[in-house]
Amino acid sequence: MEYRSRQSGARLIGMLAAMTVLSQFYRISGGVIAPELMRDLGLTPGALGTANGAFFMALAVLQLPCGMLFDRFGPRRTIAFLTVVAVVGALAHAAATSALSLIVARALLGVGCAGSFMGAVVLTSRWYPGEHMTTVMSWVFALSNVGTLIGATPLAWASETVGWRAAFVFMAAVTAVVGVVFFFVVRDRPDGRPFEANGESLGDILRGIVEVTRTKGLPRILAIHTFAYASMLTVLGLWASPYLYDVYGMDTVGRGNVLLAMGIGQVLGILCYGPLDRLFNSRKTVIIGGTLLTLSVLAGLAIPPALSIELAIGLLVALCFVTSYGIVIVAHGRSLYPDHLAGRGVTVVNMAQVTGCTVLPVVTGFLIDLFPMQAGQASALAYRAVFGVIGLALAMGLLAYAGVKDSRPRAG
């Protein structure tokens, strides 16, 4: 029985990783091919930022409905159904011909990926409760960054050989296969029993949401979660590639290699942050420390008037490493709620993250538009302003979070 349970847990982790790999790929896929998208579709930086933000806007809108569906029908059926929308979005991305069609495609991808990460959190908390939850989540989220790696050099290579459109058609097929396997392999409960609807009425569901939003300490956690992950993803998933192209003249594969290194830095960061809350028996200490390190790296990118290409690349990779403490924020947020509100509680917390990932790309895109372009390329000063604004937003989140009560993995 114990052996079968371990087997089931391993299958669960594998399938959660596969589903979040796809979500991570679609999150950052526009980054490495951003100059090509701008060229082929005639996009301005503001339009590119809006298209990227559309993915996360759709995620944000779907978070509460996903939480309700998780609690009502279970993550397995909910995520499998949403995968169908992701397939449609990937095909629409491949067929995009304008800014509007790209925005619609990115929004569909956001809908399709809306349940992946929070479904992983809910299922992990059920299968691995207590002090092991953060560590297991770190495994899943670290494995998910294979999607970041695929969206770096492999996507850059595919863009140069078969074109970015063919690459997205291929990823649509992969997404369809993963969705089908997920539906037949994953189980909502560790004891193998099928998920049973909780029988809540619409009024019960709405009262549960109100109960979640009234949780003490929630606004302070939402403040840091809004900008922590978004600080990294706005750079990795959107502006790192144009920055390296406009300021340093790097080609597509060269930019892909840098994004690959950034993705590896993120994986290593997640694995390092995963056990730290147990080591220090404090989630707040880990989160504050990670935020201060992130602010230091952003300052290094924003303040100096000129950076060597080697130093710029080093800081970009370091940013992804030190900003990988989002799993600890999620664990802090999850600790606030009882199990029967797990779906809605976690998705409310995640709404802050996706809101930041929606707002920061759009704001920074229009910020770049304010600076003069030369031969269709933004200046180093424009990108320094972007890094500075991201750092300012994160600092404001840290100030709000600093007053929250700590969450300790072990009692006592």
VENLIN-V661654 format. One record per residue. N is the residue number from 1. RES is the residue in one small letter. PSI is psi in radians with two decimals (NA if undefined). Layout:
n->N res->RES psi->PSI
n->N res->RES psi->PSI
This chain:
n->1 res->m psi->-0.79
n->2 res->e psi->-0.68
n->3 res->y psi->-0.77
n->4 res->r psi->-0.63
n->5 res->s psi->-0.71
n->6 res->r psi->-0.69
n->7 res->q psi->-0.79
n->8 res->s psi->-0.71
n->9 res->g psi->-0.69
n->10 res->a psi->-0.71
n->11 res->r psi->-0.71
n->12 res->l psi->-0.87
n->13 res->i psi->-0.73
n->14 res->g psi->-0.76
n->15 res->m psi->-0.64
n->16 res->l psi->-0.71
n->17 res->a psi->-0.76
n->18 res->a psi->-0.75
n->19 res->m psi->-0.70
n->20 res->t psi->-0.42
n->21 res->v psi->-0.80
n->22 res->l psi->-0.79
n->23 res->s psi->-0.75
n->24 res->q psi->-0.68
n->25 res->f psi->-0.85
n->26 res->y psi->-0.51
n->27 res->r psi->-0.73
n->28 res->i psi->-0.02
n->29 res->s psi->-0.51
n->30 res->g psi->-0.24
n->31 res->g psi->-0.97
n->32 res->v psi->-0.51
n->33 res->i psi->0.28
n->34 res->a psi->-0.82
n->35 res->p psi->-0.63
n->36 res->e psi->-0.69
n->37 res->l psi->-0.77
n->38 res->m psi->-0.70
n->39 res->r psi->-0.87
n->40 res->d psi->-0.56
n->41 res->l psi->0.00
n->42 res->g psi->0.76
n->43 res->l psi->2.54
n->44 res->t psi->2.88
n->45 res->p psi->-0.66
n->46 res->g psi->-0.71
n->47 res->a psi->-0.67
n->48 res->l psi->-0.76
n->49 res->g psi->-0.66
n->50 res->t psi->-0.72
n->51 res->a psi->-0.75
n->52 res->n psi->-0.71
n->53 res->g psi->-0.46
n->54 res->a psi->-0.61
n->55 res->f psi->-0.84
n->56 res->f psi->-0.46
n->57 res->m psi->-0.75
n->58 res->a psi->-0.71
n->59 res->l psi->-0.78
n->60 res->a psi->-0.78
n->61 res->v psi->-0.60
n->62 res->l psi->-0.11
n->63 res->q psi->-0.91
n->64 res->l psi->-0.80
n->65 res->p psi->-0.67
n->66 res->c psi->-0.76
n->67 res->g psi->-0.73
n->68 res->m psi->-0.71
n->69 res->l psi->-0.65
n->70 res->f psi->-0.82
n->71 res->d psi->-0.44
n->72 res->r psi->-0.79
n->73 res->f psi->-0.19
n->74 res->g psi->2.59
n->75 res->p psi->-0.61
n->76 res->r psi->-0.96
n->77 res->r psi->-0.64
n->78 res->t psi->-0.86
n->79 res->i psi->-0.72
n->80 res->a psi->-0.71
n->81 res->f psi->-0.76
n->82 res->l psi->-0.45
n->83 res->t psi->-0.55
n->84 res->v psi->-0.73
n->85 res->v psi->-0.65
n->86 res->a psi->-0.68
n->87 res->v psi->-0.78
n->88 res->v psi->-0.74
n->89 res->g psi->-0.71
n->90 res->a psi->-0.72
n->91 res->l psi->-0.67
n->92 res->a psi->-0.64
n->93 res->h psi->-0.73
n->94 res->a psi->-0.51
n->95 res->a psi->0.03
n->96 res->a psi->2.44
n->97 res->t psi->-0.05
n->98 res->s psi->3.03
n->99 res->a psi->-0.77
n->100 res->l psi->-0.79
n->101 res->s psi->-0.59
n->102 res->l psi->-0.71
n->103 res->i psi->-0.76
n->104 res->v psi->-0.76
n->105 res->a psi->-0.76
n->106 res->r psi->-0.63
n->107 res->a psi->-0.72
n->108 res->l psi->-0.69
n->109 res->l psi->-0.67
n->110 res->g psi->-0.74
n->111 res->v psi->-0.78
n->112 res->g psi->-0.49
n->113 res->c psi->0.09
n->114 res->a psi->-0.53
n->115 res->g psi->-0.07
n->116 res->s psi->-0.99
n->117 res->f psi->-0.73
n->118 res->m psi->-0.51
n->119 res->g psi->-0.66
n->120 res->a psi->-0.70
n->121 res->v psi->-0.81
n->122 res->v psi->-0.82
n->123 res->l psi->-0.69
n->124 res->t psi->-0.71
n->125 res->s psi->-0.46
n->126 res->r psi->-0.69
n->127 res->w psi->-0.53
n->128 res->y psi->1.19
n->129 res->p psi->2.93
n->130 res->g psi->-2.60
n->131 res->e psi->-0.24
n->132 res->h psi->-0.15
n->133 res->m psi->-0.85
n->134 res->t psi->-0.70
n->135 res->t psi->-0.79
n->136 res->v psi->-0.70
n->137 res->m psi->-0.66
n->138 res->s psi->-0.61
n->139 res->w psi->-0.85
n->140 res->v psi->-0.83
n->141 res->f psi->-0.56
n->142 res->a psi->-0.78
n->143 res->l psi->-0.56
n->144 res->s psi->-0.44
n->145 res->n psi->0.02
n->146 res->v psi->-0.58
n->147 res->g psi->-0.65
n->148 res->t psi->-0.72
n->149 res->l psi->-0.70
n->150 res->i psi->-0.62
n->151 res->g psi->0.09
n->152 res->a psi->-1.93
n->153 res->t psi->-0.78
n->154 res->p psi->-0.74
n->155 res->l psi->-0.68
n->156 res->a psi->-0.77
n->157 res->w psi->-0.78
n->158 res->a psi->-0.67
n->159 res->s psi->-0.65
n->160 res->e psi->-0.40
n->161 res->t psi->-0.96
n->162 res->v psi->-0.16
n->163 res->g psi->2.61
n->164 res->w psi->-0.44
n->165 res->r psi->-0.80
n->166 res->a psi->-0.61
n->167 res->a psi->-0.69
n->168 res->f psi->-0.53
n->169 res->v psi->-0.78
n->170 res->f psi->-0.77
n->171 res->m psi->-0.50
n->172 res->a psi->-0.73
n->173 res->a psi->-0.74
n->174 res->v psi->-0.75
n->175 res->t psi->-0.72
n->176 res->a psi->-0.76
n->177 res->v psi->-0.80
n->178 res->v psi->-0.70
n->179 res->g psi->-0.74
n->180 res->v psi->-0.82
n->181 res->v psi->-0.72
n->182 res->f psi->-0.78
n->183 res->f psi->-0.67
n->184 res->f psi->-0.32
n->185 res->v psi->-0.72
n->186 res->v psi->2.53
n->187 res->r psi->2.51
n->188 res->d psi->-0.35
n->189 res->r psi->2.50
n->190 res->p psi->-0.37
n->191 res->d psi->0.02
n->192 res->g psi->-0.15
n->193 res->r psi->2.51
n->194 res->p psi->2.66
n->195 res->f psi->2.36
n->196 res->e psi->2.30
n->197 res->a psi->2.47
n->198 res->n psi->-0.09
n->199 res->g psi->0.20
n->200 res->e psi->2.46
n->201 res->s psi->2.99
n->202 res->l psi->-0.68
n->203 res->g psi->-0.71
n->204 res->d psi->-0.73
n->205 res->i psi->-0.80
n->206 res->l psi->-0.66
n->207 res->r psi->-0.62
n->208 res->g psi->-0.70
n->209 res->i psi->-0.74
n->210 res->v psi->-0.71
n->211 res->e psi->-0.70
n->212 res->v psi->-0.83
n->213 res->t psi->-0.33
n->214 res->r psi->0.04
n->215 res->t psi->2.32
n->216 res->k psi->2.34
n->217 res->g psi->-0.18
n->218 res->l psi->-0.81
n->219 res->p psi->-0.62
n->220 res->r psi->-0.64
n->221 res->i psi->-0.70
n->222 res->l psi->-0.61
n->223 res->a psi->-0.81
n->224 res->i psi->-0.61
n->225 res->h psi->-0.43
n->226 res->t psi->-0.63
n->227 res->f psi->-0.19
n->228 res->a psi->-1.12
n->229 res->y psi->-0.65
n->230 res->a psi->-0.55
n->231 res->s psi->-0.75
n->232 res->m psi->-0.82
n->233 res->l psi->-0.56
n->234 res->t psi->-0.58
n->235 res->v psi->-0.94
n->236 res->l psi->-0.81
n->237 res->g psi->-0.13
n->238 res->l psi->-1.03
n->239 res->w psi->-0.26
n->240 res->a psi->-0.79
n->241 res->s psi->-0.87
n->242 res->p psi->-0.63
n->243 res->y psi->-0.85
n->244 res->l psi->-0.53
n->245 res->y psi->-0.86
n->246 res->d psi->-0.72
n->247 res->v psi->-0.61
n->248 res->y psi->-0.08
n->249 res->g psi->0.47
n->250 res->m psi->2.51
n->251 res->d psi->3.13
n->252 res->t psi->-0.86
n->253 res->v psi->-0.66
n->254 res->g psi->-0.77
n->255 res->r psi->-0.68
n->256 res->g psi->-0.67
n->257 res->n psi->-0.68
n->258 res->v psi->-0.77
n->259 res->l psi->-0.57
n->260 res->l psi->-0.79
n->261 res->a psi->-0.66
n->262 res->m psi->-0.71
n->263 res->g psi->-0.71
n->264 res->i psi->-0.70
n->265 res->g psi->-0.68
n->266 res->q psi->-0.75
n->267 res->v psi->-0.85
n->268 res->l psi->-0.65
n->269 res->g psi->-0.76
n->270 res->i psi->-0.77
n->271 res->l psi->-0.59
n->272 res->c psi->-0.71
n->273 res->y psi->-0.51
n->274 res->g psi->-0.91
n->275 res->p psi->-0.02
n->276 res->l psi->-0.57
n->277 res->d psi->-0.57
n->278 res->r psi->-0.65
n->279 res->l psi->-0.81
n->280 res->f psi->-0.13
n->281 res->n psi->0.76
n->282 res->s psi->2.15
n->283 res->r psi->-0.58
n->284 res->k psi->-0.74
n->285 res->t psi->-0.77
n->286 res->v psi->-0.74
n->287 res->i psi->-0.79
n->288 res->i psi->-0.74
n->289 res->g psi->-0.77
n->290 res->g psi->-0.66
n->291 res->t psi->-0.74
n->292 res->l psi->-0.68
n->293 res->l psi->-0.72
n->294 res->t psi->-0.77
n->295 res->l psi->-0.62
n->296 res->s psi->-0.75
n->297 res->v psi->-0.74
n->298 res->l psi->-0.65
n->299 res->a psi->-0.66
n->300 res->g psi->-0.54
n->301 res->l psi->-0.49
n->302 res->a psi->-0.62
n->303 res->i psi->-0.85
n->304 res->p psi->2.42
n->305 res->p psi->-0.45
n->306 res->a psi->2.40
n->307 res->l psi->2.50
n->308 res->s psi->2.73
n->309 res->i psi->-0.61
n->310 res->e psi->-0.75
n->311 res->l psi->-0.70
n->312 res->a psi->-0.79
n->313 res->i psi->-0.74
n->314 res->g psi->-0.72
n->315 res->l psi->-0.65
n->316 res->l psi->-0.75
n->317 res->v psi->-0.74
n->318 res->a psi->-0.65
n->319 res->l psi->-0.78
n->320 res->c psi->-0.57
n->321 res->f psi->-0.90
n->322 res->v psi->-0.29
n->323 res->t psi->0.31
n->324 res->s psi->0.45
n->325 res->y psi->0.21
n->326 res->g psi->-0.57
n->327 res->i psi->-0.54
n->328 res->v psi->-0.65
n->329 res->i psi->-0.75
n->330 res->v psi->-0.76
n->331 res->a psi->-0.68
n->332 res->h psi->-0.78
n->333 res->g psi->-0.73
n->334 res->r psi->-0.54
n->335 res->s psi->-0.23
n->336 res->l psi->-0.32
n->337 res->y psi->2.57
n->338 res->p psi->2.89
n->339 res->d psi->-0.62
n->340 res->h psi->-0.23
n->341 res->l psi->0.26
n->342 res->a psi->-0.81
n->343 res->g psi->-0.89
n->344 res->r psi->-0.65
n->345 res->g psi->-0.83
n->346 res->v psi->-0.67
n->347 res->t psi->-0.55
n->348 res->v psi->-0.76
n->349 res->v psi->-0.73
n->350 res->n psi->-0.44
n->351 res->m psi->-0.61
n->352 res->a psi->-0.78
n->353 res->q psi->-0.86
n->354 res->v psi->-0.46
n->355 res->t psi->-0.78
n->356 res->g psi->-0.71
n->357 res->c psi->-0.33
n->358 res->t psi->-0.81
n->359 res->v psi->-0.81
n->360 res->l psi->-0.79
n->361 res->p psi->-0.72
n->362 res->v psi->-0.83
n->363 res->v psi->-0.80
n->364 res->t psi->-0.54
n->365 res->g psi->-0.82
n->366 res->f psi->-0.45
n->367 res->l psi->-0.76
n->368 res->i psi->-0.63
n->369 res->d psi->-0.40
n->370 res->l psi->-0.34
n->371 res->f psi->2.55
n->372 res->p psi->2.45
n->373 res->m psi->2.59
n->374 res->q psi->2.05
n->375 res->a psi->0.67
n->376 res->g psi->0.19
n->377 res->q psi->2.47
n->378 res->a psi->2.73
n->379 res->s psi->2.86
n->380 res->a psi->-0.61
n->381 res->l psi->-0.65
n->382 res->a psi->-0.75
n->383 res->y psi->-0.60
n->384 res->r psi->-0.67
n->385 res->a psi->-0.67
n->386 res->v psi->-0.85
n->387 res->f psi->-0.66
n->388 res->g psi->-0.73
n->389 res->v psi->-0.70
n->390 res->i psi->-0.78
n->391 res->g psi->-0.69
n->392 res->l psi->-0.75
n->393 res->a psi->-0.75
n->394 res->l psi->-0.67
n->395 res->a psi->-0.68
n->396 res->m psi->-0.70
n->397 res->g psi->-0.68
n->398 res->l psi->-0.71
n->399 res->l psi->-0.70
n->400 res->a psi->-0.73
n->401 res->y psi->-0.50
n->402 res->a psi->-0.44
n->403 res->g psi->0.08
n->404 res->v psi->2.70
n->405 res->k psi->2.44
n->406 res->d psi->2.72
n->407 res->s psi->2.10
n->408 res->r psi->2.25
n->409 res->p psi->-0.58
n->410 res->r psi->2.36
n->411 res->a psi->2.71
n->412 res->g psi->NA
